[in-house]
Amino acid sequence: MRSWRLLLLCLAALVVAGAGALVLTRLPGPTPPEDTPSPPTEAPPQRLVPTPTGEHRWTPVPADPVPSVPVPTSPPTVPPALPTVELPWQVPPDDRWRFGAVDRLSDLVSYDVAALGLGWALTGVGDRPAPAGIELVYLVGVHGDTITDRTDGLAEFIRSRPGALWQVGNEPDVSWQANCTPEQYARVYGALYRLIKAADPSARVAAGAVSQPTPLRRRYLDAVLGAYRREYGDAMPVDVWTVHGALVREEPDQWGVGIPPGMDGQPGELLEVQDNDRLDLFQQHLADFRVWMRDRGYRDRPLVVTEFSILMPFSYGFYTPRVGAFMTGAFDWMLTATSPETGYPADGNRLVQRWAWYAIAAADYPTGNLFHPESHQMTPLGRIYADYLAGR
């Protein structure tokens, strides 16, 4: 009798356990919003994005940190007569001129970019056609103090595009991008500035393109300005200042953009993954950069954000509705943010003149893609971009 009871008890326990297992397997996991690409299963690329380690916490961003090494507390002395742009930008009334995107794959003609309604695209040096009605802004590659684009034929290429805007380098402040110390960037910028202006005096040359205009990156640019003066004996001539709008960590040997070359020991902003769409930080960085420009004698120069996006993968919670809200929120702010003290006078004192979303299509950081790299079809985020412009 006891053996039967024992057998019945065992069977009952198995039934309860099985029912519990059934319940557990039927619990739904987090469902991505409708019309959102599936999260990638592979590890995030390069060093910009952290490897998944469980829960990613949000932590407040510390106030402007106190440097661990002495840095000037006042802006460097700038002579009253900085080199001026003879043909300042005439800002057209059509806001489409302001909206751009990054041509990461150098393949604009394979995508229906005209459907986005944008006015310009950032691309590399190369003899590729521009879609009708879209202006190309050119990035000249550098690494350290070396020009990485072939210099033979570069002057002729520049002459064939009169009045174009040329950005010198891509993220010189990041060791795994252009990787320039302040002295190296000052040297290569000066060389390219002279080459470009000799080929086309109407060309505009853009400096900066730091990954994010944080206090640390602004100190890096202060060092660039000082190095330029020592190298060339004059203030650094800049027609247009450019920055990127990343919101990532600044810490040695960690995910993010690290510490700029030649700036070891300087403190940075210790952002967390979920800060990647902090619109308030995005705005503050740009407003502070305009103050920096004014204090160094560059208020009368345009400011262009030549790259901003969400760099974290979908699997970290950055689905299309969330990314779209950040993108359009940034659009709203850049269209309307002004300052009578720091804004660009030729543009109604707006803080930012133009901006480019990353990217039209990219394989490395696909969260912000406006088109699918393989199918070339517009993504749901691309439709948000296009609808925003169509509604203006």
KEKE-3310 file (N, C-alpha, C; in steps of 0.2 Angstrom, whole numbers, plus 5000, padded with zeros to 4 digits):
npx = (5004:5010:5019:5011:5005:5017:5021:5010:5011:5024:5020:5011:5019:5027:5017:5014:5026:5028:5017:5021:5032:5026:5019:5030:5036:5027:5027:5028:5042:5051:5043:5048:5044:5031:5036:5050:5067:5074:5084:5101:5111:5124:5140:5142:5149:5167:5174:5166:5154:5148:5151:5137:5133:5123:5111:5110:5114:5107:5115:5117:5125:5140:5144:5153:5169:5183:5199:5213:5225:5234:5225:5221:5211:5205:5200:5211:5222:5216:5220:5213:5210:5205:5206:5195:5179:5177:5165:5152:5141:5126:5111:5098:5080:5073:5071:5076:5089:5096:5096:5104:5113:5124:5134:5139:5143:5147:5139:5128:5120:5113:5103:5086:5088:5083:5069:5069:5070:5081:5094:5108:5123:5136:5151:5165:5181:5180:5176:5161:5144:5132:5116:5102:5099:5105:5117:5135:5146:5162:5173:5190:5202:5212:5226:5234:5247:5246:5240:5227:5219:5223:5235:5239:5231:5221:5221:5216:5203:5197:5197:5187:5176:5170:5168:5164:5162:5174:5179:5191:5197:5191:5185:5197:5200:5199:5206:5205:5201:5204:5215:5224:5236:5235:5245:5248:5236:5234:5245:5242:5230:5233:5241:5232:5222:5230:5232:5219:5214:5223:5220:5206:5200:5188:5183:5177:5184:5183:5185:5188:5176:5176:5172:5162:5156:5161:5167:5180:5183:5183:5194:5204:5203:5206:5220:5224:5222:5232:5243:5243:5246:5259:5265:5262:5262:5252:5234:5222:5215:5198:5184:5172:5165:5165:5156:5153:5139:5139:5135:5143:5154:5169:5183:5198:5202:5189:5172:5166:5173:5185:5200:5206:5220:5236:5231:5231:5227:5217:5201:5185:5168:5157:5147:5133:5126:5112:5111:5113:5103:5101:5093:5094:5108:5114:5109:5115:5129:5131:5126:5136:5147:5145:5147:5161:5166:5163:5171:5183:5184:5177:5164:5157:5157:5149:5141:5141:5134:5141:5138:5127:5118:5110:5120:5120:5115:5099:5096:5099:5088:5085:5074:5065:5054:5059:5072:5068:5061:5071:5079:5070:5067:5079:5080:5070:5075:5087:5083:5077:5084:5092:5103:5106:5119:5128:5125:5125:5127:5123:5113:5101:5105:5105:5110:5115:5119:5118:5115:5119:5112:5117:5115:5114:5115:5122:5134:5141:5136:5120:5108:5104:5100:5094:5091:5090:5105:5106:5094:5091:5080:5069:5070:5060:5064:5069:5057:5051:5060:5058:5045:5045:5052:5043:5032:5035)
npy = (4994:5006:5008:5010:5022:5030:5029:5036:5049:5053:5053:5064:5074:5075:5079:5092:5098:5098:5105:5117:5120:5121:5133:5142:5141:5147:5160:5176:5185:5201:5210:5217:5233:5235:5233:5234:5231:5215:5211:5211:5196:5194:5200:5217:5229:5233:5245:5254:5251:5243:5226:5214:5213:5209:5218:5235:5249:5265:5280:5296:5309:5316:5332:5345:5339:5341:5344:5332:5336:5351:5363:5377:5390:5400:5406:5404:5417:5426:5434:5449:5449:5436:5425:5428:5422:5425:5424:5422:5410:5410:5407:5398:5400:5388:5375:5362:5362:5361:5348:5333:5318:5304:5297:5282:5271:5275:5275:5282:5283:5271:5271:5278:5292:5304:5303:5305:5318:5326:5338:5337:5327:5319:5313:5303:5307:5305:5301:5301:5302:5314:5313:5321:5338:5337:5341:5338:5336:5335:5323:5323:5311:5308:5302:5302:5313:5312:5313:5303:5301:5300:5311:5315:5321:5326:5340:5344:5337:5345:5357:5354:5355:5368:5379:5370:5361:5355:5343:5341:5327:5313:5312:5315:5314:5301:5286:5274:5279:5293:5296:5307:5316:5332:5340:5334:5334:5348:5350:5343:5348:5361:5359:5353:5363:5374:5367:5365:5378:5384:5376:5380:5395:5398:5388:5380:5376:5364:5362:5351:5340:5331:5317:5320:5335:5337:5343:5337:5335:5348:5353:5346:5352:5365:5362:5359:5371:5379:5371:5373:5387:5387:5379:5386:5399:5408:5411:5398:5395:5394:5389:5383:5375:5359:5345:5329:5320:5310:5301:5294:5284:5291:5285:5277:5262:5256:5253:5265:5281:5283:5292:5306:5306:5310:5316:5310:5306:5315:5319:5312:5311:5300:5291:5280:5265:5268:5281:5285:5291:5303:5317:5329:5330:5330:5342:5351:5349:5354:5367:5372:5370:5381:5392:5390:5392:5405:5411:5409:5416:5413:5415:5420:5409:5396:5381:5364:5349:5335:5322:5312:5300:5285:5274:5262:5244:5237:5227:5232:5239:5249:5252:5256:5266:5273:5277:5285:5295:5301:5306:5315:5324:5330:5336:5345:5353:5358:5366:5376:5382:5396:5409:5425:5428:5419:5413:5410:5424:5427:5418:5421:5420:5406:5391:5379:5375:5366:5348:5330:5314:5298:5283:5284:5271:5258:5245:5244:5251:5248:5253:5266:5266:5273:5267:5249:5241:5229:5226:5239:5246:5258:5260:5258:5269:5277:5281:5289:5299:5304:5308:5318:5328:5330:5335:5348)
npz = (5000:5004:4994:4983:4987:4987:4974:4968:4973:4968:4954:4954:4958:4947:4937:4942:4941:4927:4923:4928:4920:4908:4909:4911:4899:4891:4894:4888:4880:4879:4867:4852:4845:4832:4815:4816:4813:4816:4831:4830:4832:4833:4841:4846:4835:4834:4846:4850:4855:4870:4875:4877:4894:4903:4913:4908:4916:4919:4923:4931:4923:4927:4933:4924:4924:4935:4930:4930:4927:4925:4916:4905:4912:4906:4890:4876:4870:4856:4841:4835:4821:4814:4800:4787:4779:4763:4756:4764:4770:4762:4769:4763:4762:4762:4772:4769:4765:4776:4781:4781:4777:4781:4769:4770:4763:4751:4740:4734:4723:4722:4731:4734:4738:4736:4740:4753:4755:4759:4758:4757:4757:4766:4760:4754:4747:4730:4713:4711:4706:4710:4717:4709:4714:4727:4737:4739:4752:4756:4764:4768:4770:4784:4794:4809:4806:4792:4776:4770:4759:4741:4736:4723:4710:4719:4720:4707:4708:4718:4711:4702:4708:4712:4726:4735:4751:4762:4773:4785:4790:4800:4815:4823:4836:4841:4844:4836:4825:4815:4824:4829:4837:4846:4840:4828:4821:4819:4811:4799:4796:4793:4782:4772:4772:4765:4753:4748:4747:4738:4727:4725:4728:4732:4740:4755:4770:4783:4800:4815:4818:4829:4839:4849:4856:4870:4886:4888:4874:4869:4876:4870:4857:4860:4863:4850:4843:4850:4846:4832:4831:4836:4826:4814:4816:4817:4820:4819:4803:4800:4791:4793:4807:4812:4821:4828:4835:4845:4859:4870:4881:4889:4893:4897:4889:4889:4883:4870:4866:4871:4877:4870:4858:4865:4876:4888:4905:4906:4912:4907:4901:4909:4903:4902:4893:4891:4890:4877:4869:4875:4874:4880:4884:4871:4866:4876:4874:4861:4863:4872:4864:4855:4864:4866:4853:4852:4862:4857:4846:4835:4832:4821:4812:4803:4811:4809:4811:4807:4809:4817:4828:4833:4841:4848:4847:4842:4851:4863:4867:4859:4849:4834:4836:4847:4843:4832:4839:4846:4835:4828:4838:4840:4827:4829:4839:4834:4823:4829:4840:4846:4850:4856:4860:4856:4844:4826:4817:4804:4802:4809:4822:4825:4833:4827:4810:4799:4798:4798:4797:4803:4796:4778:4774:4782:4787:4799:4810:4812:4817:4815:4801:4786:4775:4769:4768:4760:4753:4748:4751:4759:4776:4791:4799:4790:4784:4794:4794:4781:4782:4791:4785:4774:4780:4783)
capx = (5000:5014:5022:5006:5005:5023:5021:5005:5014:5029:5016:5008:5024:5029:5012:5014:5032:5027:5013:5025:5036:5022:5018:5036:5038:5022:5028:5031:5048:5049:5041:5050:5038:5030:5039:5056:5071:5076:5090:5107:5113:5132:5142:5142:5156:5172:5175:5161:5148:5150:5148:5132:5135:5117:5107:5114:5111:5107:5118:5117:5131:5143:5146:5160:5174:5189:5205:5218:5231:5232:5223:5220:5205:5203:5202:5218:5221:5215:5220:5206:5208:5205:5205:5188:5177:5175:5158:5149:5135:5119:5106:5092:5074:5070:5075:5078:5096:5099:5095:5108:5114:5131:5135:5144:5145:5149:5135:5122:5115:5110:5097:5082:5089:5078:5063:5070:5069:5086:5097:5115:5126:5143:5154:5172:5184:5179:5172:5155:5139:5127:5109:5099:5097:5108:5124:5139:5151:5168:5178:5197:5204:5219:5228:5240:5248:5246:5233:5226:5217:5229:5236:5240:5225:5217:5220:5211:5197:5195:5195:5181:5170:5171:5164:5162:5164:5179:5180:5198:5198:5185:5186:5204:5201:5198:5212:5204:5198:5210:5220:5228:5237:5233:5250:5247:5230:5236:5250:5239:5225:5237:5243:5226:5219:5233:5231:5212:5213:5227:5216:5200:5200:5181:5181:5177:5187:5180:5189:5185:5174:5177:5166:5157:5159:5161:5172:5186:5185:5184:5201:5208:5203:5211:5227:5225:5223:5238:5248:5243:5249:5266:5267:5262:5264:5245:5228:5220:5209:5192:5178:5166:5167:5160:5157:5149:5135:5139:5134:5146:5159:5175:5187:5203:5201:5182:5168:5165:5178:5191:5203:5209:5227:5240:5227:5231:5226:5212:5194:5180:5161:5156:5140:5131:5123:5105:5112:5114:5098:5099:5092:5096:5115:5115:5108:5120:5135:5131:5126:5142:5152:5144:5151:5168:5167:5163:5176:5189:5184:5174:5156:5155:5158:5144:5142:5138:5135:5142:5136:5124:5114:5110:5125:5118:5110:5092:5095:5099:5082:5085:5070:5064:5051:5064:5077:5064:5059:5078:5081:5065:5068:5086:5078:5066:5079:5092:5079:5074:5088:5095:5106:5109:5126:5133:5123:5128:5123:5120:5107:5096:5108:5104:5116:5117:5116:5116:5116:5119:5111:5121:5118:5110:5115:5129:5134:5144:5131:5114:5102:5101:5100:5088:5089:5093:5111:5106:5088:5091:5073:5069:5068:5055:5067:5069:5050:5051:5064:5055:5038:5046:5053:5037:5027:5037)
capy = (5000:5012:5008:5013:5029:5033:5030:5041:5055:5054:5055:5070:5079:5076:5083:5099:5101:5098:5111:5124:5121:5123:5140:5146:5142:5151:5167:5180:5189:5207:5210:5223:5236:5233:5236:5236:5225:5210:5213:5206:5191:5194:5205:5223:5230:5238:5247:5260:5248:5238:5219:5213:5210:5209:5224:5241:5254:5273:5284:5303:5312:5321:5339:5346:5337:5345:5340:5329:5339:5358:5366:5384:5391:5405:5404:5406:5424:5426:5440:5452:5448:5430:5424:5428:5419:5431:5422:5418:5406:5413:5402:5398:5400:5381:5371:5356:5364:5360:5341:5329:5311:5301:5292:5278:5266:5279:5272:5286:5282:5265:5272:5283:5297:5310:5302:5307:5325:5329:5343:5336:5321:5319:5307:5303:5309:5300:5304:5298:5307:5316:5313:5328:5342:5335:5344:5334:5338:5330:5321:5321:5306:5309:5298:5306:5319:5310:5313:5296:5301:5301:5318:5316:5322:5329:5347:5344:5335:5351:5362:5352:5356:5375:5381:5364:5361:5350:5342:5338:5321:5310:5310:5315:5313:5294:5282:5270:5283:5297:5295:5312:5321:5339:5343:5330:5337:5355:5350:5340:5353:5367:5357:5353:5370:5377:5363:5366:5385:5385:5374:5383:5400:5399:5382:5381:5371:5363:5358:5348:5333:5327:5313:5323:5341:5337:5347:5334:5336:5355:5354:5343:5357:5370:5360:5359:5378:5381:5368:5377:5393:5386:5377:5390:5406:5412:5408:5393:5398:5389:5392:5380:5371:5353:5341:5324:5321:5304:5301:5288:5284:5293:5282:5273:5254:5255:5255:5272:5284:5284:5298:5308:5305:5316:5319:5305:5308:5320:5315:5312:5310:5292:5289:5273:5264:5270:5288:5286:5295:5308:5323:5335:5330:5332:5349:5354:5349:5359:5374:5373:5371:5387:5396:5388:5395:5413:5413:5408:5421:5409:5415:5421:5403:5391:5375:5359:5342:5331:5315:5310:5294:5280:5269:5255:5240:5236:5222:5236:5243:5255:5251:5262:5272:5276:5281:5290:5301:5305:5310:5321:5329:5333:5340:5351:5358:5362:5370:5382:5384:5402:5413:5432:5429:5414:5410:5412:5430:5426:5413:5422:5418:5399:5388:5374:5377:5360:5342:5324:5308:5292:5284:5282:5264:5256:5239:5244:5253:5249:5255:5272:5266:5275:5262:5243:5240:5224:5227:5246:5248:5262:5257:5262:5275:5282:5284:5294:5305:5307:5311:5324:5334:5331:5339:5355)
capz = (5000:5004:4988:4978:4989:4985:4967:4966:4975:4963:4948:4955:4958:4940:4934:4944:4938:4920:4922:4929:4914:4902:4911:4910:4892:4887:4896:4882:4881:4877:4860:4848:4842:4826:4810:4818:4811:4822:4834:4828:4837:4834:4846:4843:4832:4836:4853:4852:4859:4874:4874:4882:4901:4907:4913:4907:4921:4918:4929:4930:4920:4932:4931:4921:4929:4937:4926:4935:4926:4924:4910:4906:4915:4902:4883:4873:4867:4849:4838:4833:4814:4811:4793:4786:4773:4758:4753:4770:4768:4762:4771:4760:4766:4762:4778:4766:4764:4783:4782:4777:4779:4779:4763:4773:4759:4745:4735:4734:4717:4723:4735:4732:4743:4735:4743:4760:4755:4761:4754:4756:4760:4768:4757:4754:4740:4724:4707:4710:4704:4716:4715:4707:4719:4733:4738:4742:4756:4755:4769:4766:4775:4787:4800:4812:4802:4785:4772:4768:4752:4737:4735:4716:4707:4723:4718:4701:4710:4721:4706:4698:4713:4715:4732:4740:4758:4763:4780:4786:4794:4803:4822:4825:4843:4842:4843:4831:4819:4812:4828:4829:4843:4844:4835:4821:4818:4817:4805:4793:4794:4789:4775:4768:4771:4760:4747:4746:4745:4732:4721:4724:4733:4735:4744:4762:4774:4789:4805:4820:4817:4835:4840:4853:4859:4877:4889:4886:4867:4868:4878:4864:4852:4863:4861:4842:4841:4852:4841:4825:4831:4836:4820:4808:4818:4816:4822:4814:4799:4799:4787:4796:4812:4812:4826:4828:4841:4849:4867:4873:4886:4888:4898:4894:4889:4890:4877:4869:4861:4875:4878:4864:4858:4867:4881:4893:4911:4906:4914:4903:4904:4910:4901:4901:4887:4890:4889:4870:4866:4880:4870:4884:4883:4864:4866:4880:4871:4855:4865:4875:4859:4852:4868:4865:4847:4853:4866:4854:4840:4829:4832:4814:4808:4804:4814:4806:4814:4801:4810:4824:4827:4839:4839:4851:4843:4844:4857:4869:4868:4854:4843:4829:4839:4852:4839:4829:4844:4847:4829:4827:4844:4838:4822:4831:4843:4829:4819:4832:4845:4845:4856:4854:4862:4854:4838:4820:4816:4797:4802:4814:4828:4826:4835:4822:4803:4796:4801:4794:4801:4801:4790:4773:4775:4785:4790:4805:4816:4807:4821:4812:4794:4783:4770:4770:4764:4755:4748:4746:4752:4764:4782:4795:4802:4784:4783:4799:4792:4775:4784:4795:4780:4770:4784:4784)
cpx = (5004:5017:5018:5006:5011:5023:5016:5008:5020:5025:5014:5013:5027:5024:5013:5020:5031:5022:5016:5029:5033:5021:5024:5037:5033:5023:5031:5037:5046:5048:5044:5044:5037:5034:5046:5061:5073:5083:5095:5109:5121:5134:5143:5149:5160:5172:5170:5156:5150:5147:5143:5134:5129:5114:5112:5110:5111:5110:5118:5124:5134:5144:5152:5165:5180:5195:5210:5225:5229:5230:5221:5213:5201:5204:5208:5217:5221:5216:5214:5205:5210:5204:5197:5186:5174:5167:5155:5143:5129:5114:5100:5086:5071:5075:5078:5086:5100:5100:5100:5109:5121:5130:5140:5147:5147:5146:5128:5117:5111:5104:5093:5082:5084:5072:5063:5069:5075:5090:5105:5117:5133:5146:5161:5174:5183:5175:5166:5149:5135:5120:5106:5097:5100:5115:5129:5145:5156:5172:5184:5200:5211:5220:5234:5241:5249:5240:5233:5223:5223:5229:5237:5233:5220:5215:5215:5204:5193:5193:5189:5175:5170:5166:5162:5165:5168:5180:5187:5198:5191:5187:5193:5205:5200:5203:5211:5201:5204:5216:5226:5230:5236:5239:5250:5241:5231:5240:5246:5233:5228:5239:5238:5223:5223:5232:5224:5211:5217:5223:5210:5199:5193:5179:5181:5180:5185:5185:5185:5183:5175:5171:5160:5160:5158:5167:5179:5188:5186:5191:5206:5208:5207:5218:5228:5226:5230:5244:5249:5247:5257:5269:5267:5262:5257:5240:5225:5214:5204:5186:5172:5169:5162:5162:5152:5145:5134:5138:5136:5151:5166:5180:5192:5201:5194:5179:5168:5171:5184:5193:5206:5217:5231:5236:5227:5231:5220:5205:5189:5173:5160:5149:5139:5127:5116:5105:5113:5109:5096:5099:5095:5104:5117:5114:5113:5127:5136:5130:5132:5147:5151:5148:5158:5170:5168:5169:5183:5189:5181:5166:5154:5156:5151:5146:5138:5139:5135:5140:5133:5119:5113:5115:5124:5114:5103:5091:5096:5093:5081:5081:5068:5060:5055:5069:5074:5063:5066:5079:5076:5066:5074:5084:5075:5070:5084:5089:5078:5079:5092:5098:5109:5116:5131:5131:5126:5124:5120:5115:5102:5099:5106:5111:5119:5115:5114:5118:5115:5117:5115:5116:5113:5109:5122:5128:5137:5140:5124:5108:5099:5100:5093:5086:5093:5099:5110:5100:5088:5084:5073:5067:5063:5057:5067:5063:5049:5054:5061:5049:5040:5048:5047:5032:5029:5035)
cpy = (5006:5013:5012:5021:5033:5035:5036:5048:5057:5057:5062:5076:5080:5080:5090:5102:5102:5104:5117:5125:5123:5131:5144:5146:5146:5159:5171:5184:5196:5207:5217:5226:5234:5236:5238:5230:5221:5212:5208:5202:5191:5200:5211:5225:5234:5239:5252:5258:5243:5231:5218:5210:5210:5216:5230:5247:5261:5276:5291:5305:5317:5328:5340:5345:5342:5341:5338:5332:5346:5360:5373:5385:5397:5403:5407:5413:5423:5433:5443:5450:5441:5429:5424:5424:5425:5430:5418:5415:5410:5407:5403:5398:5393:5377:5364:5356:5361:5352:5337:5322:5309:5296:5287:5273:5269:5276:5276:5284:5276:5265:5278:5289:5303:5309:5304:5315:5329:5334:5342:5330:5322:5312:5308:5306:5304:5303:5300:5303:5308:5316:5320:5332:5341:5337:5339:5338:5333:5329:5319:5317:5308:5303:5300:5312:5318:5310:5306:5295:5303:5308:5320:5316:5325:5336:5348:5342:5341:5356:5361:5353:5363:5376:5376:5365:5355:5349:5338:5333:5319:5308:5309:5313:5306:5290:5277:5273:5287:5297:5301:5315:5328:5342:5340:5333:5344:5355:5348:5345:5359:5365:5356:5359:5374:5374:5365:5373:5387:5382:5377:5388:5400:5393:5384:5375:5370:5359:5355:5341:5328:5323:5315:5329:5342:5341:5344:5336:5343:5356:5352:5349:5363:5369:5360:5367:5381:5378:5371:5383:5392:5383:5382:5398:5411:5408:5403:5395:5392:5392:5390:5375:5365:5349:5335:5324:5314:5305:5294:5289:5287:5291:5277:5265:5252:5256:5263:5275:5285:5291:5300:5307:5311:5319:5314:5308:5313:5316:5316:5311:5302:5291:5282:5272:5267:5278:5290:5290:5301:5315:5329:5336:5332:5339:5353:5355:5354:5366:5376:5374:5378:5393:5396:5392:5403:5415:5413:5412:5418:5410:5416:5415:5399:5385:5370:5352:5337:5323:5314:5304:5291:5275:5262:5251:5239:5232:5226:5240:5248:5253:5257:5267:5276:5280:5286:5296:5305:5309:5316:5326:5333:5338:5346:5356:5362:5367:5377:5385:5390:5405:5420:5433:5425:5411:5413:5418:5430:5421:5415:5420:5410:5396:5383:5376:5371:5354:5336:5318:5303:5286:5282:5274:5262:5249:5239:5245:5254:5251:5261:5272:5268:5271:5255:5242:5235:5225:5234:5249:5253:5259:5261:5268:5280:5285:5290:5300:5308:5311:5317:5330:5335:5335:5346:5360)
cpz = (5000:4998:4983:4980:4986:4978:4965:4968:4970:4956:4949:4955:4951:4936:4935:4941:4930:4918:4923:4923:4908:4903:4909:4903:4888:4889:4890:4884:4879:4869:4857:4845:4835:4821:4812:4816:4817:4825:4831:4833:4838:4839:4843:4840:4835:4844:4855:4856:4864:4873:4879:4888:4905:4907:4912:4911:4918:4924:4927:4927:4925:4929:4928:4925:4930:4934:4932:4933:4924:4917:4910:4908:4910:4895:4881:4870:4859:4846:4835:4825:4812:4804:4792:4780:4769:4756:4759:4767:4768:4763:4767:4764:4767:4767:4775:4766:4771:4784:4778:4780:4777:4774:4765:4768:4752:4739:4734:4729:4718:4727:4733:4738:4742:4738:4750:4760:4757:4756:4753:4759:4761:4765:4757:4747:4735:4719:4706:4709:4710:4713:4713:4713:4726:4733:4741:4746:4757:4762:4766:4772:4778:4793:4803:4808:4794:4782:4769:4761:4747:4735:4727:4713:4712:4722:4712:4703:4714:4716:4703:4702:4716:4721:4736:4747:4759:4771:4781:4792:4797:4810:4824:4832:4846:4840:4837:4825:4816:4817:4828:4835:4841:4839:4828:4818:4815:4811:4799:4791:4790:4782:4770:4767:4765:4753:4744:4743:4739:4726:4720:4729:4736:4739:4751:4765:4781:4794:4810:4819:4823:4836:4844:4856:4866:4880:4887:4879:4866:4871:4873:4859:4854:4861:4854:4840:4844:4848:4835:4826:4832:4830:4814:4810:4817:4819:4817:4810:4798:4796:4791:4801:4812:4818:4825:4835:4844:4856:4870:4878:4884:4894:4895:4895:4890:4883:4876:4865:4865:4876:4872:4864:4861:4873:4887:4900:4912:4908:4908:4906:4904:4909:4901:4895:4886:4889:4881:4866:4871:4876:4874:4884:4876:4864:4870:4877:4865:4858:4868:4870:4856:4857:4867:4859:4848:4857:4863:4847:4834:4829:4825:4809:4808:4808:4811:4810:4809:4802:4817:4822:4833:4837:4842:4847:4846:4850:4863:4871:4864:4848:4839:4832:4843:4848:4835:4833:4845:4841:4827:4832:4842:4832:4824:4835:4838:4825:4822:4838:4843:4851:4853:4855:4858:4847:4832:4817:4809:4796:4807:4821:4830:4828:4830:4815:4799:4800:4797:4799:4799:4802:4785:4773:4777:4788:4797:4811:4812:4811:4817:4804:4791:4777:4772:4766:4758:4750:4745:4747:4758:4771:4786:4797:4796:4783:4788:4797:4786:4777:4788:4790:4776:4774:4785:4779)
residu = (MET:ARG:SER:TRP:ARG:LEU:LEU:LEU:LEU:CYS:LEU:ALA:ALA:LEU:VAL:VAL:ALA:GLY:ALA:GLY:ALA:LEU:VAL:LEU:THR:ARG:LEU:PRO:GLY:PRO:THR:PRO:PRO:GLU:ASP:THR:PRO:SER:PRO:PRO:THR:GLU:ALA:PRO:PRO:GLN:ARG:LEU:VAL:PRO:THR:PRO:THR:GLY:GLU:HIS:ARG:TRP:THR:PRO:VAL:PRO:ALA:ASP:PRO:VAL:PRO:SER:VAL:PRO:VAL:PRO:THR:SER:PRO:PRO:THR:VAL:PRO:PRO:ALA:LEU:PRO:THR:VAL:GLU:LEU:PRO:TRP:GLN:VAL:PRO:PRO:ASP:ASP:ARG:TRP:ARG:PHE:GLY:ALA:VAL:ASP:ARG:LEU:SER:ASP:LEU:VAL:SER:TYR:ASP:VAL:ALA:ALA:LEU:GLY:LEU:GLY:TRP:ALA:LEU:THR:GLY:VAL:GLY:ASP:ARG:PRO:ALA:PRO:ALA:GLY:ILE:GLU:LEU:VAL:TYR:LEU:VAL:GLY:VAL:HIS:GLY:ASP:THR:ILE:THR:ASP:ARG:THR:ASP:GLY:LEU:ALA:GLU:PHE:ILE:ARG:SER:ARG:PRO:GLY:ALA:LEU:TRP:GLN:VAL:GLY:ASN:GLU:PRO:ASP:VAL:SER:TRP:GLN:ALA:ASN:CYS:THR:PRO:GLU:GLN:TYR:ALA:ARG:VAL:TYR:GLY:ALA:LEU:TYR:ARG:LEU:ILE:LYS:ALA:ALA:ASP:PRO:SER:ALA:ARG:VAL:ALA:ALA:GLY:ALA:VAL:SER:GLN:PRO:THR:PRO:LEU:ARG:ARG:ARG:TYR:LEU:ASP:ALA:VAL:LEU:GLY:ALA:TYR:ARG:ARG:GLU:TYR:GLY:ASP:ALA:MET:PRO:VAL:ASP:VAL:TRP:THR:VAL:HIS:GLY:ALA:LEU:VAL:ARG:GLU:GLU:PRO:ASP:GLN:TRP:GLY:VAL:GLY:ILE:PRO:PRO:GLY:MET:ASP:GLY:GLN:PRO:GLY:GLU:LEU:LEU:GLU:VAL:GLN:ASP:ASN:ASP:ARG:LEU:ASP:LEU:PHE:GLN:GLN:HIS:LEU:ALA:ASP:PHE:ARG:VAL:TRP:MET:ARG:ASP:ARG:GLY:TYR:ARG:ASP:ARG:PRO:LEU:VAL:VAL:THR:GLU:PHE:SER:ILE:LEU:MET:PRO:PHE:SER:TYR:GLY:PHE:TYR:THR:PRO:ARG:VAL:GLY:ALA:PHE:MET:THR:GLY:ALA:PHE:ASP:TRP:MET:LEU:THR:ALA:THR:SER:PRO:GLU:THR:GLY:TYR:PRO:ALA:ASP:GLY:ASN:ARG:LEU:VAL:GLN:ARG:TRP:ALA:TRP:TYR:ALA:ILE:ALA:ALA:ALA:ASP:TYR:PRO:THR:GLY:ASN:LEU:PHE:HIS:PRO:GLU:SER:HIS:GLN:MET:THR:PRO:LEU:GLY:ARG:ILE:TYR:ALA:ASP:TYR:LEU:ALA:GLY:ARG)
# end
